[in-house]
């Protein structure tokens, strides 16, 4: 009879950051535009993000977000034009 030594279970690899998604919309309660930036992980989840008062302010923050999360891809996730 052989002794079987069970190997410890490996933890699944943590999802990696995949892209920055930009979010432009209108705040329903105030009617003002809002500009967001979110980190999308490879598993589809969002892990971090922030809203800005202007697209210029958000766009100026993109390089630091890319560097902090080591992300190369930036894409528009949602864009709604004012009515």
N, CA, C and O atoms as a Maestro MAE file, in Angstrom:
{
 s_m_m2io_version
 :::
 2.0.0
}

f_m_ct {
 s_m_title
 :::
 protein
 m_atom[332] {
  # First column is atom index #
  i_m_mmod_type
  r_m_x_coord
  r_m_y_coord
  r_m_z_coord
  i_m_residue_number
  s_m_chain_name
  s_m_pdb_residue_name
  s_m_pdb_atom_name
  i_m_atomic_number
  :::
  1 25 0.850 -1.177 0.000 1 A "UNK " " N  " 7
  2 3 0.000 0.000 0.000 1 A "UNK " " CA " 6
  3 2 0.897 1.243 0.000 1 A "UNK " " C  " 6
  4 15 1.887 1.322 0.727 1 A "UNK " " O  " 8
  5 25 0.516 2.205 -0.838 2 A "UNK " " N  " 7
  6 3 1.321 3.422 -0.941 2 A "UNK " " CA " 6
  7 2 0.747 4.511 -0.061 2 A "UNK " " C  " 6
  8 15 -0.467 4.619 0.112 2 A "UNK " " O  " 8
  9 25 1.617 5.298 0.479 3 A "UNK " " N  " 7
  10 3 1.176 6.496 1.197 3 A "UNK " " CA " 6
  11 2 0.940 7.610 0.186 3 A "UNK " " C  " 6
  12 15 1.819 7.940 -0.612 3 A "UNK " " O  " 8
  13 25 -0.227 8.170 0.229 4 A "UNK " " N  " 7
  14 3 -0.553 9.269 -0.680 4 A "UNK " " CA " 6
  15 2 -0.456 10.573 0.098 4 A "UNK " " C  " 6
  16 15 -1.114 10.767 1.121 4 A "UNK " " O  " 8
  17 25 0.366 11.435 -0.408 5 A "UNK " " N  " 7
  18 3 0.537 12.736 0.237 5 A "UNK " " CA " 6
  19 2 -0.234 13.767 -0.582 5 A "UNK " " C  " 6
  20 15 0.126 14.049 -1.725 5 A "UNK " " O  " 8
  21 25 -1.275 14.318 -0.010 6 A "UNK " " N  " 7
  22 3 -2.042 15.300 -0.787 6 A "UNK " " CA " 6
  23 2 -1.255 16.605 -0.938 6 A "UNK " " C  " 6
  24 15 -0.642 17.100 0.008 6 A "UNK " " O  " 8
  25 25 -1.294 17.133 -2.135 7 A "UNK " " N  " 7
  26 3 -0.669 18.431 -2.362 7 A "UNK " " CA " 6
  27 2 -1.639 19.521 -1.943 7 A "UNK " " C  " 6
  28 15 -2.850 19.376 -2.110 7 A "UNK " " O  " 8
  29 25 -1.121 20.601 -1.406 8 A "UNK " " N  " 7
  30 3 -2.026 21.691 -1.024 8 A "UNK " " CA " 6
  31 2 -2.706 22.273 -2.263 8 A "UNK " " C  " 6
  32 15 -2.129 22.330 -3.349 8 A "UNK " " O  " 8
  33 25 -3.928 22.694 -2.064 9 A "UNK " " N  " 7
  34 3 -4.669 23.316 -3.162 9 A "UNK " " CA " 6
  35 2 -4.023 24.645 -3.511 9 A "UNK " " C  " 6
  36 15 -3.647 25.420 -2.631 9 A "UNK " " O  " 8
  37 25 -3.902 24.892 -4.778 10 A "UNK " " N  " 7
  38 3 -3.380 26.184 -5.217 10 A "UNK " " CA " 6
  39 2 -4.501 27.206 -5.209 10 A "UNK " " C  " 6
  40 15 -5.635 26.928 -5.597 10 A "UNK " " O  " 8
  41 25 -4.149 28.375 -4.761 11 A "UNK " " N  " 7
  42 3 -5.110 29.472 -4.830 11 A "UNK " " CA " 6
  43 2 -5.247 29.882 -6.292 11 A "UNK " " C  " 6
  44 15 -4.250 29.940 -7.012 11 A "UNK " " O  " 8
  45 25 -6.459 30.166 -6.734 12 A "UNK " " N  " 7
  46 3 -6.595 30.631 -8.116 12 A "UNK " " CA " 6
  47 2 -5.864 31.965 -8.288 12 A "UNK " " C  " 6
  48 15 -5.790 32.776 -7.365 12 A "UNK " " O  " 8
  49 25 -5.345 32.162 -9.454 13 A "UNK " " N  " 7
  50 3 -4.631 33.415 -9.726 13 A "UNK " " CA " 6
  51 2 -5.597 34.588 -9.603 13 A "UNK " " C  " 6
  52 15 -6.743 34.524 -10.046 13 A "UNK " " O  " 8
  53 25 -5.120 35.626 -9.009 14 A "UNK " " N  " 7
  54 3 -5.947 36.827 -8.861 14 A "UNK " " CA " 6
  55 2 -6.168 37.449 -10.232 14 A "UNK " " C  " 6
  56 15 -5.262 37.451 -11.066 14 A "UNK " " O  " 8
  57 25 -7.367 37.978 -10.474 15 A "UNK " " N  " 7
  58 3 -7.610 38.646 -11.757 15 A "UNK " " CA " 6
  59 2 -6.645 39.819 -11.936 15 A "UNK " " C  " 6
  60 15 -6.309 40.519 -10.980 15 A "UNK " " O  " 8
  61 25 -6.224 40.008 -13.138 16 A "UNK " " N  " 7
  62 3 -5.294 41.084 -13.449 16 A "UNK " " CA " 6
  63 2 -6.043 42.278 -14.039 16 A "UNK " " C  " 6
  64 15 -7.068 42.102 -14.698 16 A "UNK " " O  " 8
  65 25 -5.538 43.491 -13.804 17 A "UNK " " N  " 7
  66 3 -6.167 44.654 -14.415 17 A "UNK " " CA " 6
  67 2 -6.047 44.561 -15.934 17 A "UNK " " C  " 6
  68 15 -4.981 44.259 -16.471 17 A "UNK " " O  " 8
  69 25 -7.163 44.826 -16.617 18 A "UNK " " N  " 7
  70 3 -7.185 44.652 -18.067 18 A "UNK " " CA " 6
  71 2 -7.226 45.986 -18.808 18 A "UNK " " C  " 6
  72 15 -6.512 46.173 -19.792 18 A "UNK " " O  " 8
  73 25 -8.067 46.918 -18.333 19 A "UNK " " N  " 7
  74 3 -8.191 48.183 -19.055 19 A "UNK " " CA " 6
  75 2 -8.817 49.248 -18.165 19 A "UNK " " C  " 6
  76 15 -9.446 48.949 -17.150 19 A "UNK " " O  " 8
  77 25 -8.629 50.490 -18.572 20 A "UNK " " N  " 7
  78 3 -9.337 51.616 -17.966 20 A "UNK " " CA " 6
  79 2 -10.557 51.889 -18.826 20 A "UNK " " C  " 6
  80 15 -10.456 51.952 -20.052 20 A "UNK " " O  " 8
  81 25 -11.700 52.049 -18.193 21 A "UNK " " N  " 7
  82 3 -12.923 52.354 -18.927 21 A "UNK " " CA " 6
  83 2 -13.392 53.751 -18.551 21 A "UNK " " C  " 6
  84 15 -13.476 54.106 -17.376 21 A "UNK " " O  " 8
  85 25 -13.692 54.527 -19.575 22 A "UNK " " N  " 7
  86 3 -14.152 55.895 -19.378 22 A "UNK " " CA " 6
  87 2 -15.673 55.917 -19.429 22 A "UNK " " C  " 6
  88 15 -16.292 55.190 -20.206 22 A "UNK " " O  " 8
  89 25 -16.253 56.744 -18.607 23 A "UNK " " N  " 7
  90 3 -17.702 56.771 -18.410 23 A "UNK " " CA " 6
  91 2 -18.150 58.229 -18.462 23 A "UNK " " C  " 6
  92 15 -17.792 59.017 -17.586 23 A "UNK " " O  " 8
  93 25 -18.921 58.594 -19.471 24 A "UNK " " N  " 7
  94 3 -19.485 59.941 -19.589 24 A "UNK " " CA " 6
  95 2 -20.999 59.813 -19.518 24 A "UNK " " C  " 6
  96 15 -21.592 59.048 -20.278 24 A "UNK " " O  " 8
  97 25 -21.623 60.547 -18.622 25 A "UNK " " N  " 7
  98 3 -23.073 60.438 -18.464 25 A "UNK " " CA " 6
  99 2 -23.614 61.742 -17.909 25 A "UNK " " C  " 6
  100 15 -22.871 62.699 -17.690 25 A "UNK " " O  " 8
  101 25 -24.903 61.764 -17.687 26 A "UNK " " N  " 7
  102 3 -25.591 62.901 -17.086 26 A "UNK " " CA " 6
  103 2 -26.143 62.444 -15.743 26 A "UNK " " C  " 6
  104 15 -26.821 61.419 -15.667 26 A "UNK " " O  " 8
  105 25 -25.859 63.195 -14.686 27 A "UNK " " N  " 7
  106 3 -26.398 62.896 -13.359 27 A "UNK " " CA " 6
  107 2 -27.900 63.163 -13.394 27 A "UNK " " C  " 6
  108 15 -28.321 64.296 -13.623 27 A "UNK " " O  " 8
  109 25 -28.702 62.137 -13.170 28 A "UNK " " N  " 7
  110 3 -30.157 62.258 -13.260 28 A "UNK " " CA " 6
  111 2 -30.720 63.235 -12.237 28 A "UNK " " C  " 6
  112 15 -31.731 63.884 -12.504 28 A "UNK " " O  " 8
  113 25 -30.096 63.353 -11.083 29 A "UNK " " N  " 7
  114 3 -30.643 64.219 -10.040 29 A "UNK " " CA " 6
  115 2 -30.314 65.695 -10.262 29 A "UNK " " C  " 6
  116 15 -31.088 66.568 -9.869 29 A "UNK " " O  " 8
  117 25 -29.173 65.977 -10.889 30 A "UNK " " N  " 7
  118 3 -28.768 67.377 -11.069 30 A "UNK " " CA " 6
  119 2 -28.800 67.835 -12.517 30 A "UNK " " C  " 6
  120 15 -28.835 69.036 -12.784 30 A "UNK " " O  " 8
  121 25 -28.788 66.894 -13.457 31 A "UNK " " N  " 7
  122 3 -28.740 67.246 -14.868 31 A "UNK " " CA " 6
  123 2 -27.349 67.642 -15.344 31 A "UNK " " C  " 6
  124 15 -27.175 68.021 -16.503 31 A "UNK " " O  " 8
  125 25 -26.357 67.557 -14.462 32 A "UNK " " N  " 7
  126 3 -24.988 67.929 -14.828 32 A "UNK " " CA " 6
  127 2 -24.246 66.715 -15.390 32 A "UNK " " C  " 6
  128 15 -24.517 65.577 -15.008 32 A "UNK " " O  " 8
  129 25 -23.306 66.975 -16.302 33 A "UNK " " N  " 7
  130 3 -22.509 65.852 -16.813 33 A "UNK " " CA " 6
  131 2 -21.557 65.322 -15.740 33 A "UNK " " C  " 6
  132 15 -21.069 66.074 -14.896 33 A "UNK " " O  " 8
  133 25 -21.306 64.031 -15.789 34 A "UNK " " N  " 7
  134 3 -20.330 63.399 -14.900 34 A "UNK " " CA " 6
  135 2 -19.358 62.599 -15.765 34 A "UNK " " C  " 6
  136 15 -19.725 62.066 -16.812 34 A "UNK " " O  " 8
  137 25 -18.130 62.529 -15.306 35 A "UNK " " N  " 7
  138 3 -17.077 61.870 -16.066 35 A "UNK " " CA " 6
  139 2 -16.360 60.902 -15.139 35 A "UNK " " C  " 6
  140 15 -15.777 61.306 -14.133 35 A "UNK " " O  " 8
  141 25 -16.408 59.632 -15.481 36 A "UNK " " N  " 7
  142 3 -15.817 58.611 -14.627 36 A "UNK " " CA " 6
  143 2 -14.686 57.874 -15.306 36 A "UNK " " C  " 6
  144 15 -14.543 57.892 -16.529 36 A "UNK " " O  " 8
  145 25 -13.896 57.234 -14.487 37 A "UNK " " N  " 7
  146 3 -12.785 56.407 -14.937 37 A "UNK " " CA " 6
  147 2 -12.757 55.197 -14.009 37 A "UNK " " C  " 6
  148 15 -12.737 55.355 -12.788 37 A "UNK " " O  " 8
  149 25 -12.755 53.995 -14.573 38 A "UNK " " N  " 7
  150 3 -12.825 52.777 -13.769 38 A "UNK " " CA " 6
  151 2 -11.790 51.764 -14.229 38 A "UNK " " C  " 6
  152 15 -11.451 51.714 -15.411 38 A "UNK " " O  " 8
  153 25 -11.288 50.960 -13.307 39 A "UNK " " N  " 7
  154 3 -10.354 49.879 -13.619 39 A "UNK " " CA " 6
  155 2 -11.167 48.598 -13.781 39 A "UNK " " C  " 6
  156 15 -11.820 48.141 -12.843 39 A "UNK " " O  " 8
  157 25 -11.118 48.026 -14.981 40 A "UNK " " N  " 7
  158 3 -11.811 46.763 -15.277 40 A "UNK " " CA " 6
  159 2 -10.785 45.632 -15.204 40 A "UNK " " C  " 6
  160 15 -9.720 45.696 -15.819 40 A "UNK " " O  " 8
  161 25 -11.130 44.604 -14.443 41 A "UNK " " N  " 7
  162 3 -10.246 43.449 -14.294 41 A "UNK " " CA " 6
  163 2 -10.533 42.434 -15.401 41 A "UNK " " C  " 6
  164 15 -11.563 42.507 -16.071 41 A "UNK " " O  " 8
  165 25 -9.616 41.491 -15.585 42 A "UNK " " N  " 7
  166 3 -9.756 40.474 -16.623 42 A "UNK " " CA " 6
  167 2 -10.978 39.588 -16.397 42 A "UNK " " C  " 6
  168 15 -11.502 39.011 -17.350 42 A "UNK " " O  " 8
  169 25 -11.440 39.470 -15.152 43 A "UNK " " N  " 7
  170 3 -12.625 38.649 -14.873 43 A "UNK " " CA " 6
  171 2 -13.926 39.426 -15.066 43 A "UNK " " C  " 6
  172 15 -15.005 38.888 -14.819 43 A "UNK " " O  " 8
  173 25 -13.839 40.683 -15.504 44 A "UNK " " N  " 7
  174 3 -15.030 41.485 -15.767 44 A "UNK " " CA " 6
  175 2 -15.447 42.393 -14.627 44 A "UNK " " C  " 6
  176 15 -16.348 43.213 -14.800 44 A "UNK " " O  " 8
  177 25 -14.824 42.272 -13.476 45 A "UNK " " N  " 7
  178 3 -15.215 43.105 -12.339 45 A "UNK " " CA " 6
  179 2 -14.522 44.466 -12.405 45 A "UNK " " C  " 6
  180 15 -13.487 44.628 -13.054 45 A "UNK " " O  " 8
  181 25 -15.119 45.437 -11.718 46 A "UNK " " N  " 7
  182 3 -14.494 46.740 -11.541 46 A "UNK " " CA " 6
  183 2 -13.943 46.780 -10.129 46 A "UNK " " C  " 6
  184 15 -14.607 46.336 -9.193 46 A "UNK " " O  " 8
  185 25 -12.740 47.305 -9.961 47 A "UNK " " N  " 7
  186 3 -12.145 47.312 -8.632 47 A "UNK " " CA " 6
  187 2 -11.865 48.701 -8.088 47 A "UNK " " C  " 6
  188 15 -11.700 48.871 -6.880 47 A "UNK " " O  " 8
  189 25 -11.811 49.679 -8.948 48 A "UNK " " N  " 7
  190 3 -11.495 51.026 -8.488 48 A "UNK " " CA " 6
  191 2 -12.020 52.001 -9.519 48 A "UNK " " C  " 6
  192 15 -12.204 51.648 -10.684 48 A "UNK " " O  " 8
  193 25 -12.257 53.201 -9.100 49 A "UNK " " N  " 7
  194 3 -12.728 54.207 -10.033 49 A "UNK " " CA " 6
  195 2 -12.947 55.528 -9.338 49 A "UNK " " C  " 6
  196 15 -12.895 55.634 -8.113 49 A "UNK " " O  " 8
  197 25 -13.194 56.534 -10.158 50 A "UNK " " N  " 7
  198 3 -13.397 57.865 -9.610 50 A "UNK " " CA " 6
  199 2 -14.206 58.685 -10.608 50 A "UNK " " C  " 6
  200 15 -14.099 58.490 -11.818 50 A "UNK " " O  " 8
  201 25 -15.016 59.606 -10.085 51 A "UNK " " N  " 7
  202 3 -15.752 60.545 -10.925 51 A "UNK " " CA " 6
  203 2 -15.069 61.901 -10.883 51 A "UNK " " C  " 6
  204 15 -14.514 62.301 -9.859 51 A "UNK " " O  " 8
  205 25 -15.117 62.599 -12.005 52 A "UNK " " N  " 7
  206 3 -14.500 63.918 -12.135 52 A "UNK " " CA " 6
  207 2 -15.550 64.915 -12.619 52 A "UNK " " C  " 6
  208 15 -16.573 64.535 -13.188 52 A "UNK " " O  " 8
  209 25 -15.274 66.209 -12.381 53 A "UNK " " N  " 7
  210 3 -16.206 67.264 -12.777 53 A "UNK " " CA " 6
  211 2 -16.117 67.614 -14.256 53 A "UNK " " C  " 6
  212 15 -17.060 68.179 -14.810 53 A "UNK " " O  " 8
  213 25 -15.011 67.292 -14.900 54 A "UNK " " N  " 7
  214 3 -14.870 67.613 -16.322 54 A "UNK " " CA " 6
  215 2 -14.103 66.497 -17.026 54 A "UNK " " C  " 6
  216 15 -13.355 65.740 -16.409 54 A "UNK " " O  " 8
  217 25 -14.317 66.424 -18.341 55 A "UNK " " N  " 7
  218 3 -13.587 65.436 -19.131 55 A "UNK " " CA " 6
  219 2 -12.096 65.751 -19.121 55 A "UNK " " C  " 6
  220 15 -11.269 64.839 -19.098 55 A "UNK " " O  " 8
  221 25 -11.747 67.035 -19.138 56 A "UNK " " N  " 7
  222 3 -10.336 67.430 -19.132 56 A "UNK " " CA " 6
  223 2 -9.647 66.985 -17.840 56 A "UNK " " C  " 6
  224 15 -8.515 66.503 -17.868 56 A "UNK " " O  " 8
  225 25 -10.335 67.150 -16.715 57 A "UNK " " N  " 7
  226 3 -9.780 66.727 -15.423 57 A "UNK " " CA " 6
  227 2 -9.579 65.210 -15.397 57 A "UNK " " C  " 6
  228 15 -8.550 64.714 -14.940 57 A "UNK " " O  " 8
  229 25 -10.578 64.489 -15.894 58 A "UNK " " N  " 7
  230 3 -10.478 63.025 -15.951 58 A "UNK " " CA " 6
  231 2 -9.354 62.588 -16.888 58 A "UNK " " C  " 6
  232 15 -8.561 61.707 -16.555 58 A "UNK " " O  " 8
  233 25 -9.294 63.217 -18.067 59 A "UNK " " N  " 7
  234 3 -8.275 62.842 -19.043 59 A "UNK " " CA " 6
  235 2 -6.865 63.128 -18.528 59 A "UNK " " C  " 6
  236 15 -5.925 62.401 -18.848 59 A "UNK " " O  " 8
  237 25 -6.722 64.181 -17.735 60 A "UNK " " N  " 7
  238 3 -5.417 64.498 -17.149 60 A "UNK " " CA " 6
  239 2 -4.998 63.446 -16.121 60 A "UNK " " C  " 6
  240 15 -3.806 63.260 -15.877 60 A "UNK " " O  " 8
  241 25 -5.969 62.761 -15.520 61 A "UNK " " N  " 7
  242 3 -5.672 61.740 -14.509 61 A "UNK " " CA " 6
  243 2 -5.337 60.379 -15.125 61 A "UNK " " C  " 6
  244 15 -4.792 59.516 -14.438 61 A "UNK " " O  " 8
  245 25 -5.650 60.177 -16.391 62 A "UNK " " N  " 7
  246 3 -5.454 58.864 -17.022 62 A "UNK " " CA " 6
  247 2 -4.010 58.371 -16.929 62 A "UNK " " C  " 6
  248 15 -3.807 57.213 -16.563 62 A "UNK " " O  " 8
  249 25 -2.992 59.189 -17.241 63 A "UNK " " N  " 7
  250 3 -1.618 58.654 -17.170 63 A "UNK " " CA " 6
  251 2 -1.233 58.100 -15.791 63 A "UNK " " C  " 6
  252 15 -0.556 57.076 -15.702 63 A "UNK " " O  " 8
  253 25 -1.660 58.768 -14.730 64 A "UNK " " N  " 7
  254 3 -1.299 58.249 -13.403 64 A "UNK " " CA " 6
  255 2 -2.057 56.962 -13.089 64 A "UNK " " C  " 6
  256 15 -1.499 56.060 -12.464 64 A "UNK " " O  " 8
  257 25 -3.316 56.860 -13.511 65 A "UNK " " N  " 7
  258 3 -4.070 55.618 -13.314 65 A "UNK " " CA " 6
  259 2 -3.415 54.479 -14.095 65 A "UNK " " C  " 6
  260 15 -3.274 53.368 -13.583 65 A "UNK " " O  " 8
  261 25 -3.015 54.763 -15.341 66 A "UNK " " N  " 7
  262 3 -2.362 53.730 -16.156 66 A "UNK " " CA " 6
  263 2 -1.080 53.252 -15.491 66 A "UNK " " C  " 6
  264 15 -0.805 52.052 -15.455 66 A "UNK " " O  " 8
  265 25 -0.299 54.183 -14.967 67 A "UNK " " N  " 7
  266 3 0.960 53.821 -14.312 67 A "UNK " " CA " 6
  267 2 0.710 53.043 -13.023 67 A "UNK " " C  " 6
  268 15 1.374 52.040 -12.764 67 A "UNK " " O  " 8
  269 25 -0.245 53.502 -12.215 68 A "UNK " " N  " 7
  270 3 -0.532 52.835 -10.941 68 A "UNK " " CA " 6
  271 2 -0.996 51.394 -11.139 68 A "UNK " " C  " 6
  272 15 -0.643 50.517 -10.349 68 A "UNK " " O  " 8
  273 25 -1.778 51.145 -12.180 69 A "UNK " " N  " 7
  274 3 -2.360 49.823 -12.398 69 A "UNK " " CA " 6
  275 2 -1.650 49.025 -13.498 69 A "UNK " " C  " 6
  276 15 -2.032 47.887 -13.768 69 A "UNK " " O  " 8
  277 25 -0.622 49.601 -14.139 70 A "UNK " " N  " 7
  278 3 0.099 48.943 -15.250 70 A "UNK " " CA " 6
  279 2 -0.866 48.507 -16.347 70 A "UNK " " C  " 6
  280 15 -0.909 47.338 -16.728 70 A "UNK " " O  " 8
  281 25 -1.628 49.457 -16.838 71 A "UNK " " N  " 7
  282 3 -2.649 49.193 -17.855 71 A "UNK " " CA " 6
  283 2 -2.274 49.930 -19.135 71 A "UNK " " C  " 6
  284 15 -1.871 51.092 -19.100 71 A "UNK " " O  " 8
  285 25 -2.412 49.236 -20.273 72 A "UNK " " N  " 7
  286 3 -2.131 49.852 -21.568 72 A "UNK " " CA " 6
  287 2 -3.396 50.282 -22.302 72 A "UNK " " C  " 6
  288 15 -3.349 51.224 -23.092 72 A "UNK " " O  " 8
  289 25 -4.521 49.619 -22.063 73 A "UNK " " N  " 7
  290 3 -5.739 49.846 -22.835 73 A "UNK " " CA " 6
  291 2 -6.662 50.825 -22.112 73 A "UNK " " C  " 6
  292 15 -6.981 50.653 -20.936 73 A "UNK " " O  " 8
  293 25 -7.080 51.856 -22.847 74 A "UNK " " N  " 7
  294 3 -8.067 52.816 -22.347 74 A "UNK " " CA " 6
  295 2 -9.182 52.849 -23.381 74 A "UNK " " C  " 6
  296 15 -8.918 53.050 -24.566 74 A "UNK " " O  " 8
  297 25 -10.427 52.654 -22.950 75 A "UNK " " N  " 7
  298 3 -11.533 52.679 -23.906 75 A "UNK " " CA " 6
  299 2 -12.772 53.305 -23.291 75 A "UNK " " C  " 6
  300 15 -12.935 53.352 -22.072 75 A "UNK " " O  " 8
  301 25 -13.636 53.781 -24.171 76 A "UNK " " N  " 7
  302 3 -14.913 54.352 -23.743 76 A "UNK " " CA " 6
  303 2 -15.840 53.198 -23.383 76 A "UNK " " C  " 6
  304 15 -16.094 52.320 -24.207 76 A "UNK " " O  " 8
  305 25 -16.340 53.203 -22.160 77 A "UNK " " N  " 7
  306 3 -17.294 52.186 -21.729 77 A "UNK " " CA " 6
  307 2 -18.720 52.682 -21.946 77 A "UNK " " C  " 6
  308 15 -19.574 51.929 -22.413 77 A "UNK " " O  " 8
  309 25 -18.980 53.934 -21.613 78 A "UNK " " N  " 7
  310 3 -20.327 54.477 -21.708 78 A "UNK " " CA " 6
  311 2 -20.226 55.950 -22.032 78 A "UNK " " C  " 6
  312 15 -19.473 56.685 -21.394 78 A "UNK " " O  " 8
  313 25 -20.989 56.385 -23.030 79 A "UNK " " N  " 7
  314 3 -21.001 57.800 -23.367 79 A "UNK " " CA " 6
  315 2 -22.419 58.193 -23.741 79 A "UNK " " C  " 6
  316 15 -22.975 57.698 -24.722 79 A "UNK " " O  " 8
  317 25 -22.995 59.084 -22.957 80 A "UNK " " N  " 7
  318 3 -24.338 59.584 -23.237 80 A "UNK " " CA " 6
  319 2 -24.222 61.074 -23.521 80 A "UNK " " C  " 6
  320 15 -23.630 61.825 -22.746 80 A "UNK " " O  " 8
  321 25 -24.782 61.476 -24.614 81 A "UNK " " N  " 7
  322 3 -24.760 62.894 -24.981 81 A "UNK " " CA " 6
  323 2 -25.928 63.597 -24.300 81 A "UNK " " C  " 6
  324 15 -27.006 63.020 -24.156 81 A "UNK " " O  " 8
  325 25 -25.712 64.853 -23.879 82 A "UNK " " N  " 7
  326 3 -26.831 65.610 -23.296 82 A "UNK " " CA " 6
  327 2 -27.981 65.725 -24.293 82 A "UNK " " C  " 6
  328 15 -27.758 65.825 -25.499 82 A "UNK " " O  " 8
  329 25 -29.206 65.711 -23.783 83 A "UNK " " N  " 7
  330 3 -30.393 65.778 -24.655 83 A "UNK " " CA " 6
  331 2 -30.543 67.158 -25.256 83 A "UNK " " C  " 6
  332 15 -31.482 67.402 -26.014 83 A "UNK " " O  " 8
  :::
 }
 m_bond[331] {
  # First column is bond index #
  i_m_from
  i_m_to
  i_m_order
  :::
  1 1 2 1
  2 2 3 1
  3 3 4 2
  4 3 5 1
  5 5 6 1
  6 6 7 1
  7 7 8 2
  8 7 9 1
  9 9 10 1
  10 10 11 1
  11 11 12 2
  12 11 13 1
  13 13 14 1
  14 14 15 1
  15 15 16 2
  16 15 17 1
  17 17 18 1
  18 18 19 1
  19 19 20 2
  20 19 21 1
  21 21 22 1
  22 22 23 1
  23 23 24 2
  24 23 25 1
  25 25 26 1
  26 26 27 1
  27 27 28 2
  28 27 29 1
  29 29 30 1
  30 30 31 1
  31 31 32 2
  32 31 33 1
  33 33 34 1
  34 34 35 1
  35 35 36 2
  36 35 37 1
  37 37 38 1
  38 38 39 1
  39 39 40 2
  40 39 41 1
  41 41 42 1
  42 42 43 1
  43 43 44 2
  44 43 45 1
  45 45 46 1
  46 46 47 1
  47 47 48 2
  48 47 49 1
  49 49 50 1
  50 50 51 1
  51 51 52 2
  52 51 53 1
  53 53 54 1
  54 54 55 1
  55 55 56 2
  56 55 57 1
  57 57 58 1
  58 58 59 1
  59 59 60 2
  60 59 61 1
  61 61 62 1
  62 62 63 1
  63 63 64 2
  64 63 65 1
  65 65 66 1
  66 66 67 1
  67 67 68 2
  68 67 69 1
  69 69 70 1
  70 70 71 1
  71 71 72 2
  72 71 73 1
  73 73 74 1
  74 74 75 1
  75 75 76 2
  76 75 77 1
  77 77 78 1
  78 78 79 1
  79 79 80 2
  80 79 81 1
  81 81 82 1
  82 82 83 1
  83 83 84 2
  84 83 85 1
  85 85 86 1
  86 86 87 1
  87 87 88 2
  88 87 89 1
  89 89 90 1
  90 90 91 1
  91 91 92 2
  92 91 93 1
  93 93 94 1
  94 94 95 1
  95 95 96 2
  96 95 97 1
  97 97 98 1
  98 98 99 1
  99 99 100 2
  100 99 101 1
  101 101 102 1
  102 102 103 1
  103 103 104 2
  104 103 105 1
  105 105 106 1
  106 106 107 1
  107 107 108 2
  108 107 109 1
  109 109 110 1
  110 110 111 1
  111 111 112 2
  112 111 113 1
  113 113 114 1
  114 114 115 1
  115 115 116 2
  116 115 117 1
  117 117 118 1
  118 118 119 1
  119 119 120 2
  120 119 121 1
  121 121 122 1
  122 122 123 1
  123 123 124 2
  124 123 125 1
  125 125 126 1
  126 126 127 1
  127 127 128 2
  128 127 129 1
  129 129 130 1
  130 130 131 1
  131 131 132 2
  132 131 133 1
  133 133 134 1
  134 134 135 1
  135 135 136 2
  136 135 137 1
  137 137 138 1
  138 138 139 1
  139 139 140 2
  140 139 141 1
  141 141 142 1
  142 142 143 1
  143 143 144 2
  144 143 145 1
  145 145 146 1
  146 146 147 1
  147 147 148 2
  148 147 149 1
  149 149 150 1
  150 150 151 1
  151 151 152 2
  152 151 153 1
  153 153 154 1
  154 154 155 1
  155 155 156 2
  156 155 157 1
  157 157 158 1
  158 158 159 1
  159 159 160 2
  160 159 161 1
  161 161 162 1
  162 162 163 1
  163 163 164 2
  164 163 165 1
  165 165 166 1
  166 166 167 1
  167 167 168 2
  168 167 169 1
  169 169 170 1
  170 170 171 1
  171 171 172 2
  172 171 173 1
  173 173 174 1
  174 174 175 1
  175 175 176 2
  176 175 177 1
  177 177 178 1
  178 178 179 1
  179 179 180 2
  180 179 181 1
  181 181 182 1
  182 182 183 1
  183 183 184 2
  184 183 185 1
  185 185 186 1
  186 186 187 1
  187 187 188 2
  188 187 189 1
  189 189 190 1
  190 190 191 1
  191 191 192 2
  192 191 193 1
  193 193 194 1
  194 194 195 1
  195 195 196 2
  196 195 197 1
  197 197 198 1
  198 198 199 1
  199 199 200 2
  200 199 201 1
  201 201 202 1
  202 202 203 1
  203 203 204 2
  204 203 205 1
  205 205 206 1
  206 206 207 1
  207 207 208 2
  208 207 209 1
  209 209 210 1
  210 210 211 1
  211 211 212 2
  212 211 213 1
  213 213 214 1
  214 214 215 1
  215 215 216 2
  216 215 217 1
  217 217 218 1
  218 218 219 1
  219 219 220 2
  220 219 221 1
  221 221 222 1
  222 222 223 1
  223 223 224 2
  224 223 225 1
  225 225 226 1
  226 226 227 1
  227 227 228 2
  228 227 229 1
  229 229 230 1
  230 230 231 1
  231 231 232 2
  232 231 233 1
  233 233 234 1
  234 234 235 1
  235 235 236 2
  236 235 237 1
  237 237 238 1
  238 238 239 1
  239 239 240 2
  240 239 241 1
  241 241 242 1
  242 242 243 1
  243 243 244 2
  244 243 245 1
  245 245 246 1
  246 246 247 1
  247 247 248 2
  248 247 249 1
  249 249 250 1
  250 250 251 1
  251 251 252 2
  252 251 253 1
  253 253 254 1
  254 254 255 1
  255 255 256 2
  256 255 257 1
  257 257 258 1
  258 258 259 1
  259 259 260 2
  260 259 261 1
  261 261 262 1
  262 262 263 1
  263 263 264 2
  264 263 265 1
  265 265 266 1
  266 266 267 1
  267 267 268 2
  268 267 269 1
  269 269 270 1
  270 270 271 1
  271 271 272 2
  272 271 273 1
  273 273 274 1
  274 274 275 1
  275 275 276 2
  276 275 277 1
  277 277 278 1
  278 278 279 1
  279 279 280 2
  280 279 281 1
  281 281 282 1
  282 282 283 1
  283 283 284 2
  284 283 285 1
  285 285 286 1
  286 286 287 1
  287 287 288 2
  288 287 289 1
  289 289 290 1
  290 290 291 1
  291 291 292 2
  292 291 293 1
  293 293 294 1
  294 294 295 1
  295 295 296 2
  296 295 297 1
  297 297 298 1
  298 298 299 1
  299 299 300 2
  300 299 301 1
  301 301 302 1
  302 302 303 1
  303 303 304 2
  304 303 305 1
  305 305 306 1
  306 306 307 1
  307 307 308 2
  308 307 309 1
  309 309 310 1
  310 310 311 1
  311 311 312 2
  312 311 313 1
  313 313 314 1
  314 314 315 1
  315 315 316 2
  316 315 317 1
  317 317 318 1
  318 318 319 1
  319 319 320 2
  320 319 321 1
  321 321 322 1
  322 322 323 1
  323 323 324 2
  324 323 325 1
  325 325 326 1
  326 326 327 1
  327 327 328 2
  328 327 329 1
  329 329 330 1
  330 330 331 1
  331 331 332 2
  :::
 }
}
